[in-house]
Structure formats: C-alpha cells, structure tokens
C-alpha cells in the first residue's frame, strides 16, 4: 500500500528492480532484499513497518538470488548511490543476502549515516556458501562483504543474528572478530526481522526502527542493546540446545538409531496406515500428490529426515481420517531434527465436529522438541476426547510444514 502523498519510480538495472518512494526530501532508508524461499518477502515486511515514519524509501529487489555477483551489480550500486545523493540523512538496512548488500553499499556512497544488517553473510565464497546455497565455488565473488576499510561505516553498523541456526554463528563470529558490532537475538532463527516483529507480544522491530531512524542521535550497539535487552542472548550460553554441538548431535541421529517412546498402556496407534491429506506439495515433497505425501507420516516405517513436506504458505496443515470415531488419548509429533527444526514449533491440534474444525490445543511458544532422538512433542487429553478426523495446523505465516512421523494413540470405540 502506497501513501496518497508519496510517489514511486521504478528503475531496472539488468536483473535488479529499484523502487523509489519519495515522502521526505531530506531522509531516506535504503532496503536490500533477501534471497531464498522468501525472496522479496522481507521487503514487504519492512515497508509495512516503515510507513509510519513518513520517510522516503528505496527498495532493491533481485529477480533471483545473485549474491551481488552479476555483471550489472556495480551499475546497480552506482545507481542507488546516485538516487540517494540529494538526501541529507541516509540509512541502509537488509536481511540475509540483503544484509550483506547493506554492508557493501557504503563503499559506493559516503552519504550513508547508519547501517542495520539482519543475519548478513560474511562471504559468498567457499566454505561460507555451504551455509547459504546459491553460489558456486568456481567463480570468486565480486565483493567480499567484510573487506572494507571504511571505519565510519563499520562503526555506524549494527549486525543482528538469531541463536537458533548454527550456520549464522560462523558469520556472526567472524564479523565480530573484524570489529563489527554484533548482537544475538534469543529465540530467533535466520529471519530476525520477522521474529522481532511477530515473535513476542511486544513489536521489537518497531522499537528497533525507532532507534535506527532517529537521526538526531548516533546509531550504536549500546542503544540497540538497551532497546532489545530482554531478548538478547549470549551464543553458546543461552539456548544451548540450538548450539552447533547440540544441533549436530540431533542431525546425526538416523532412523536405524531412533528411540521411540513406548506407547501408552492399553492403547494402539490409531493413525497407522489411515487416509491422510495436507495443504500442498512442493519440490521438496517426496510424493506427487498431497494424499500420498502426507501418508508417509503414518506408515509402519519412519522415513529419513522428514515424512511429508508442504509448500511455503500461510498456516500449512496435515490431517488424518481415522475411519471411525475413536477415543483419543495421546498425540505424538516427531519433528525433523536437522537444521530446520524451528519451522514446526508452533501449531494447533484440531478435530472436525459437524464439518467445522475445532481447536483442542495450541502451542504458541518456540520451545524446541525433537522426534526420533527420543524427545517428540506429546499431547495428552485431559478429559475424554472422541474424534474421527484430526488436523495439525501450523500457526506460522509464510512457512513450510514437515514432520518425520505422527502417532495418535487411543482406542477404537466399539458400537453396541
């Protein structure tokens, strides 16, 4: 949504699209897009959050993740520098690949007053490209993100990473060693900006942007620390279950070494081989239909890594038909235990009553649970519960859903 008072111009530089919204002739914020499954997503996230500041905005989108390594990349940076030249106050931000772009850009303009980078990549080259697929080993990158002698830019930057994706720790650690101000956010995975906005009752992204866009004061690590103090973490000390060591221990557990919690007394797995469905499939799905892909979660074997995989969507779901009304005692959800464990942490369990899905449980926290490592999520009915159709629905927006196994324990109801 564009303000009635703002105007927009679009410039194309090869694969890059530059959108310039003019609100304030003195102040502008430059936003570089991220890459990956949500390419362009954070652009809209930031735009919605920035509207209230009535500041001019310049968005740089990439039609595909290029890691700023295309022949036209220097021309794109030069054009952005030209567009911000009339402004007196310039802020730059970005996330993931866009965070790296935000750190590279000040080499093209001395107008940049401050930089906010969420989860920027330290390098696009080997071995760091192992942590962010999309760049090959054979071609050296055009820009080394960290290789800057601009001390002003380094001093006026703040880099934010989450604690829940160990790959980010390597980037964060090396930036920190080179003198960049780095802070870690407790409870966040790679997409820190979205987590700051939606992960708590308080909109921490809004509080952070208040500090970032207050040009009357310097933008410093100390000011950001004061603003985000309740949710900042010490890597390797806080949330140790997400550290590299803990993540690797989980990721190396294979089905042949799986530890399955014994079933409840006098209960059977009602879900075994029952008809299932899910909201969608994608390139990562094993089967070609939603019914066949979802069925892998309740077969009499455990698939490696994950059973089913939806597309990237709002509130993806998986459901099952137990064929008859049963008494439900316990539901177990086996999370995938590799680098994508955080995607399935928030969900609702629903039953179908008279054609309407009714929620019987909701997990809204980000507490980690496992699966074949012996720590699946276990929900137990507190009162007598009878149901035939059950659905597990993600509470996340723009997310995948993928579990490794689902068990539903209880008893069949025998008609008299």
MARDRENLUM-275791 format. One line per field, with one value per residue (C-alpha): z, x, y. Coordinates in nm, 3 decimals. Each point is the difference from the previous one (the first is absolute). Example, Ala and Ser with C-alpha at 12.3 -4.5 7.8 and 13.67 -1.06 7.14 Angstrom:
REM MARDRENLUM-275791
c3 = [0.780  -0.066]
c1 = [1.230  0.137]
c2 = [-0.450  0.344]
//
This chain:
REM MARDRENLUM-275791
c3 = [0.000  -0.104  0.186  -0.201  0.056  -0.128  -0.356  -0.134  -0.282  -0.115  -0.156  -0.156  0.001  -0.164  0.243  0.274  0.063  0.195  0.142  0.130  0.222  0.070  0.322  0.163  -0.209  0.280  0.140  -0.175  0.098  -0.252  0.030  -0.172  -0.059  0.143  -0.200  0.031  0.041  0.116  -0.261  0.013  0.311  0.247  -0.242  0.073  0.369  0.021  -0.213  0.230  0.305  -0.152  -0.124  0.327  -0.010  -0.317  -0.129  -0.363  -0.086  -0.262  -0.046  -0.199  -0.116  -0.181  -0.237  0.115  0.273  -0.167  0.314  -0.153  -0.247  -0.335  -0.266  0.059  0.379  0.006  -0.219  0.242  0.299  -0.196  -0.093  0.363  0.100  -0.263  0.120  0.364  -0.079  0.056  0.350  0.318  0.220  -0.135  0.184  -0.155  0.109  -0.128  0.105  -0.093  -0.351  0.027  0.325  -0.187  -0.264  0.273  0.122  -0.352  -0.113  0.213  -0.220  -0.279  0.194  0.285  0.073  0.211  0.362  0.149  -0.092  0.154  -0.128  0.100  -0.038  -0.268  -0.165  0.075  -0.345  -0.310  -0.069  0.115  0.273  0.102  -0.300  0.167  0.249  -0.268  -0.322  -0.321  -0.077  -0.160  0.095  -0.342  -0.032  0.256  0.125  -0.123  0.355  0.326  0.243  0.287  -0.206  0.066  0.130  0.069  0.378  0.017  -0.163  0.229  0.310  -0.101  -0.076  0.225  -0.100  0.149  -0.016  0.151  0.225  -0.154  -0.321  0.069  -0.351  0.091  0.288  -0.242  -0.182  0.325  0.160  -0.286  -0.035  0.374  -0.024  -0.267  0.224  -0.114  0.279  0.022  0.219  0.030  0.036  0.226  -0.153  -0.359  -0.296  -0.319  -0.075  0.293  -0.118  -0.024  0.341  0.157  -0.144  0.071  0.252  0.313  0.136  -0.042  -0.356  0.046  -0.368  0.043  0.308  -0.187  -0.302  0.233  0.110  -0.348  -0.166  0.273  -0.187  0.292  0.182  -0.109  -0.084  0.234  0.139  0.346  -0.103  -0.171  0.305  0.225  -0.233  -0.046  0.335  0.109  -0.306  -0.057  0.051  0.052  -0.266  0.141  0.346  -0.055  -0.198  0.000  -0.164  -0.322  0.006  -0.270  0.225  0.100  -0.356  -0.136  0.261  -0.108  -0.372  0.009  0.149  -0.270  -0.016  0.071  0.333  0.080  0.353  0.007  0.326  0.096  -0.072  0.283  0.183  -0.166  -0.304  -0.369  -0.269  -0.162  -0.275  -0.153  -0.376  0.022  -0.281  0.025  -0.185  0.021  -0.122  -0.288  -0.148  -0.143  -0.154  0.337  0.030  -0.058  -0.159  -0.281  0.177  0.336  0.104  -0.077  0.150  0.325  0.035  0.057  0.354  0.109  -0.181  0.193  -0.062  0.068  -0.302  0.033  0.082  -0.062  -0.109  -0.176  -0.117  -0.085  -0.215  0.144  0.107  0.284  0.265  -0.185  0.139  0.015  0.082  0.047  -0.016  0.258  -0.196  0.307  0.321  0.249  0.354  -0.023  0.288  -0.135  -0.312  -0.072  -0.256  -0.111  -0.114  -0.259  0.195  -0.253  -0.068  -0.059  0.336  0.080  -0.278  0.177  0.354  0.003  -0.097  0.088  0.035  -0.127  -0.030  -0.246  0.158  -0.220  -0.291  0.203  0.121  0.377  0.174  0.298  0.056  -0.108  0.040  -0.034  0.146  -0.174  0.238  -0.192  -0.025  -0.185  -0.143  -0.066  0.251  0.268  0.064  -0.218  0.093  0.199  0.054  0.242  0.027  0.343  -0.042  -0.210  -0.368  -0.294  -0.361  -0.347  -0.193  0.148  -0.147  0.096  -0.125  0.011  0.165  -0.216  -0.296  -0.315  0.122  -0.085  0.207  0.016  0.273  0.003  0.160  0.171  0.243  0.144  0.291  0.135  -0.031  -0.266  0.116  -0.046  -0.083  0.216]
c1 = [0.000  0.138  -0.082  -0.212  0.270  0.290  0.117  0.185  0.247  0.137  0.342  0.124  0.371  0.030  -0.152  -0.041  -0.317  0.037  -0.322  0.027  -0.278  0.040  -0.155  0.264  0.253  0.260  -0.014  0.011  0.043  0.146  -0.119  0.170  -0.206  0.094  0.022  -0.122  -0.352  -0.134  0.169  -0.167  -0.198  0.193  -0.034  -0.372  0.069  0.224  -0.226  -0.295  0.214  0.158  -0.315  -0.072  0.333  -0.099  0.355  0.099  0.077  0.215  -0.051  0.243  -0.136  0.181  -0.205  0.204  0.263  0.315  0.208  0.099  0.224  -0.155  0.168  -0.260  0.041  0.249  -0.239  -0.284  0.202  0.105  -0.362  -0.110  0.282  -0.121  -0.361  0.087  0.237  -0.261  -0.085  0.160  -0.058  0.041  -0.060  0.058  -0.138  -0.043  -0.042  0.201  0.138  -0.154  0.188  0.323  -0.110  -0.062  0.359  0.147  -0.190  0.181  0.307  -0.198  -0.124  0.133  -0.354  -0.087  -0.050  -0.085  -0.049  -0.219  0.074  -0.205  0.188  0.244  0.223  0.369  0.097  -0.165  0.298  0.107  -0.038  -0.265  -0.215  -0.053  -0.215  -0.200  -0.045  -0.022  0.359  0.248  0.362  0.153  -0.061  0.139  -0.253  0.013  -0.005  0.134  -0.261  0.244  0.281  -0.053  0.236  -0.290  0.030  -0.288  -0.228  0.120  -0.047  -0.351  -0.122  -0.181  -0.035  -0.273  -0.007  -0.227  0.127  -0.204  0.189  0.357  0.115  -0.055  0.247  0.292  -0.093  -0.070  0.326  0.221  -0.172  0.047  0.371  0.037  -0.147  -0.361  -0.257  -0.188  -0.297  -0.181  -0.379  -0.139  -0.268  0.059  0.109  0.144  -0.282  0.056  -0.212  -0.316  0.069  0.047  -0.334  -0.209  0.185  -0.109  -0.295  0.221  0.088  0.377  0.054  -0.201  0.205  0.322  -0.103  -0.083  0.365  0.136  -0.186  0.060  0.264  0.034  0.211  0.282  -0.099  0.204  0.016  -0.063  -0.330  -0.115  0.101  -0.210  -0.299  0.021  0.151  -0.285  0.049  0.375  0.207  0.354  0.075  0.102  -0.127  -0.365  -0.211  0.271  -0.238  0.042  0.381  0.209  0.086  -0.361  -0.126  0.257  -0.084  -0.365  0.075  0.214  -0.273  -0.128  -0.313  0.197  0.105  -0.342  -0.131  -0.379  -0.178  -0.208  -0.374  -0.244  -0.138  -0.304  0.021  0.066  0.130  -0.331  0.175  0.189  -0.073  -0.313  -0.095  0.175  0.032  0.197  -0.040  0.249  0.310  0.316  0.336  0.115  -0.294  0.079  -0.331  -0.199  -0.336  -0.093  -0.164  0.304  0.251  -0.194  -0.047  0.372  -0.042  -0.220  0.146  0.160  0.349  0.168  0.134  0.343  0.006  -0.370  -0.311  -0.199  0.072  -0.249  0.064  0.090  -0.335  -0.199  -0.110  0.084  -0.174  -0.003  -0.309  -0.116  -0.325  -0.004  -0.289  -0.226  -0.051  0.271  0.094  0.316  0.244  0.328  0.147  0.373  0.169  0.352  0.175  0.276  0.321  0.232  0.062  -0.369  -0.142  -0.129  -0.260  -0.239  0.009  -0.330  -0.317  -0.361  -0.166  -0.357  -0.285  -0.288  -0.341  -0.309  0.214  0.184  0.361  0.012  0.329  0.079  0.360  0.238  0.378  0.101  0.351  0.331  0.112  0.192  -0.124  0.156  -0.116  0.198  0.260  -0.250  -0.155  -0.312  -0.276  -0.264  -0.351  -0.225  -0.376  -0.101  -0.363  -0.171  0.039  -0.166  0.080  0.031  0.185  0.298  0.203  0.336  0.021  0.308  -0.048  0.273  -0.051  0.203  0.153  0.046  -0.140  0.194  0.006  0.167  -0.275  -0.339  -0.155  -0.353  -0.056  -0.336  -0.276  -0.252  -0.357  -0.194  -0.365  -0.244]
c2 = [0.000  0.340  0.322  0.242  0.261  -0.207  -0.061  -0.300  -0.047  -0.335  -0.052  -0.322  -0.081  -0.340  -0.247  0.261  0.200  0.326  0.148  0.356  0.136  0.372  0.130  0.217  0.200  -0.013  -0.357  -0.337  -0.364  -0.247  -0.362  -0.294  -0.314  -0.336  -0.323  -0.356  -0.136  0.335  0.215  0.338  -0.089  0.214  0.294  0.009  -0.067  0.307  0.216  -0.055  0.075  0.312  0.174  0.177  0.186  0.190  -0.049  -0.048  -0.362  -0.170  -0.375  -0.213  -0.335  -0.277  -0.216  -0.301  -0.039  0.136  0.057  0.337  -0.184  0.093  0.221  0.272  0.001  0.294  0.201  -0.075  0.124  0.309  0.077  -0.030  0.237  0.247  -0.019  0.073  0.288  0.278  -0.126  0.135  -0.308  -0.354  -0.329  -0.344  -0.336  -0.353  -0.362  -0.311  0.060  0.346  0.053  -0.062  0.249  0.257  -0.044  0.017  0.311  0.266  -0.058  0.166  0.302  0.210  0.119  -0.306  0.101  -0.342  -0.366  -0.271  -0.352  -0.304  -0.331  0.126  -0.257  0.045  -0.121  -0.144  -0.226  -0.347  -0.122  0.252  -0.083  -0.338  0.189  0.183  -0.192  0.196  0.091  -0.237  -0.060  0.055  0.374  0.246  0.256  0.358  0.132  -0.131  0.126  0.047  0.152  0.367  0.266  0.235  0.029  0.246  -0.255  -0.277  0.217  0.109  -0.353  -0.247  -0.365  -0.221  -0.382  -0.263  -0.277  -0.281  -0.067  -0.103  0.096  0.364  -0.029  -0.038  0.322  0.187  -0.111  0.110  0.336  0.049  -0.085  0.267  0.266  0.010  0.053  -0.332  -0.095  -0.335  -0.024  -0.272  -0.218  0.111  -0.207  0.153  0.247  0.233  0.295  -0.209  -0.152  0.343  0.106  -0.310  -0.216  0.185  0.194  0.308  0.105  0.024  0.079  0.320  0.095  -0.070  0.208  0.290  -0.002  -0.067  0.287  0.256  0.202  0.242  -0.261  -0.234  -0.356  -0.219  -0.350  0.143  0.158  -0.319  -0.205  0.223  -0.038  -0.379  -0.098  -0.235  -0.220  0.013  -0.316  -0.118  -0.258  -0.338  0.093  0.087  -0.249  -0.263  -0.248  0.203  0.009  -0.163  -0.294  -0.066  0.045  -0.244  -0.262  0.015  0.022  -0.315  -0.217  -0.235  -0.210  -0.317  0.155  0.148  -0.011  -0.023  0.064  -0.308  0.036  0.074  -0.301  -0.163  0.229  -0.062  0.232  0.094  0.196  -0.290  -0.019  0.217  0.243  0.336  0.329  0.325  0.355  -0.017  -0.160  0.154  -0.089  -0.135  -0.240  -0.367  -0.097  0.160  0.044  0.152  -0.329  -0.215  0.245  0.043  -0.377  -0.048  0.136  -0.292  -0.299  -0.286  0.132  0.335  0.192  0.158  0.374  0.077  -0.184  0.273  0.355  0.275  0.303  0.340  0.146  0.150  -0.253  -0.323  -0.309  -0.380  -0.207  -0.358  -0.196  -0.283  -0.162  -0.008  0.193  -0.095  0.093  0.211  -0.031  0.136  0.164  -0.008  0.222  -0.091  0.316  -0.019  0.034  0.160  0.369  0.076  -0.105  0.349  -0.003  -0.236  0.137  0.192  -0.183  -0.077  -0.341  -0.002  -0.251  0.007  0.046  0.030  0.117  0.268  -0.022  0.052  0.078  -0.223  0.108  0.273  0.022  0.363  -0.005  -0.065  -0.274  -0.264  -0.357  -0.289  -0.328  -0.315  0.120  -0.102  0.342  0.034  0.241  -0.191  0.136  -0.189  0.045  0.131  -0.104  -0.263  0.089  -0.170  0.086  -0.143  0.271  0.184  0.285  0.149  0.358  0.221  0.338  0.152  0.230  -0.064  -0.325  -0.367  -0.287  -0.326  -0.262  -0.340  -0.206  0.045  -0.246  0.015  -0.236  -0.101  -0.256  -0.086  0.048  -0.320  0.059  -0.191]
//
